Amino acid sequence: MSAREELHARVRRLGLRGLHSQWERVAEESWVVELVEIEEEERARRSLERRIRRSRLGRFKPICDFDWNWPKKIDRELVEECLSLSFLSEAGNVVLIGPNGVGKTMIAANIAHQALLGGYTVLRITASEMLNDLSMQETSSALNRRLRRYTTPGLLLVDEVGYLSYDDRAGDLFFQVVSRRDQQKSTLLTTNRVFGEWNQVFPRSSCVTALVDRLLHRAEILLIEGESYRAKEAKERTEEKAKQRAKKRRKSSGAGEL
């Protein structure tokens, strides 16, 4: 395809009908390339803003702030591979497993953000929000419409799986979401439970084994071990405040003696 033909194809993709209709007359004009580039950049910007707004990603710390020396165990190479979005091209899944406060959500949010920058649609939601939403649907047609909310995004980030336990229907609903996305679109999960403990999360569900099997199919499992980084930060803040109070008391005591 020649440069002129490629430019014409871009005009058609953008739906610039006036330009397309006058193509033979204006194709060689120097301003055409700049006009097409401006239109493409503006549409890409609006698309990104729209996808970020709909993703519910919210605020998060950038991956450059992650303290790789804090966890006792973490596969940094695998994290960086996930950030490259290679799993999305294969419709694979990513599951981050670890105790509270080790950075699972921070890493997952950064992966989701990279997906947005890469042109994918993303939805972030906690497991309890999603399952409560689905369980409130009273008819099969309403449930099917609502399921589309979770099966449509190119990447679904389900946060905090395992922090609560659910009734038997919740396991079935989770299975429906995962199975409808299986081999078509990627799912990204964070959980504080290894898969062998998921029968405690969905204690009366008959499809826990099938649910885990679908998730593990072509999945990257990222296991993080360590103490809570949030607890570490809270301890450091408390110690710093105690130092500041002690310093003020010494200053106040010195002023009193004068």
Secondary structure as GFF3:
##gff-version 3
##sequence-region A 1 258
A	DSSP	alpha_helix	3	14	.	.	.	ID=ss1
A	DSSP	alpha_helix	17	21	.	.	.	ID=ss2
A	DSSP	alpha_helix	23	26	.	.	.	ID=ss3
A	DSSP	alpha_helix	31	55	.	.	.	ID=ss4
A	DSSP	three_ten_helix	63	65	.	.	.	ID=ss5
A	DSSP	alpha_helix	76	83	.	.	.	ID=ss6
A	DSSP	alpha_helix	86	89	.	.	.	ID=ss7
A	DSSP	beta_strand	93	97	.	.	.	ID=ss8
A	DSSP	alpha_helix	104	117	.	.	.	ID=ss9
A	DSSP	beta_strand	122	126	.	.	.	ID=ss10
A	DSSP	alpha_helix	127	135	.	.	.	ID=ss11
A	DSSP	alpha_helix	140	151	.	.	.	ID=ss12
A	DSSP	beta_strand	155	161	.	.	.	ID=ss13
A	DSSP	alpha_helix	168	181	.	.	.	ID=ss14
A	DSSP	beta_strand	186	191	.	.	.	ID=ss15
A	DSSP	three_ten_helix	195	197	.	.	.	ID=ss16
A	DSSP	alpha_helix	198	201	.	.	.	ID=ss17
A	DSSP	alpha_helix	208	216	.	.	.	ID=ss18
A	DSSP	beta_strand	219	223	.	.	.	ID=ss19
A	DSSP	alpha_helix	229	257	.	.	.	ID=ss20
###
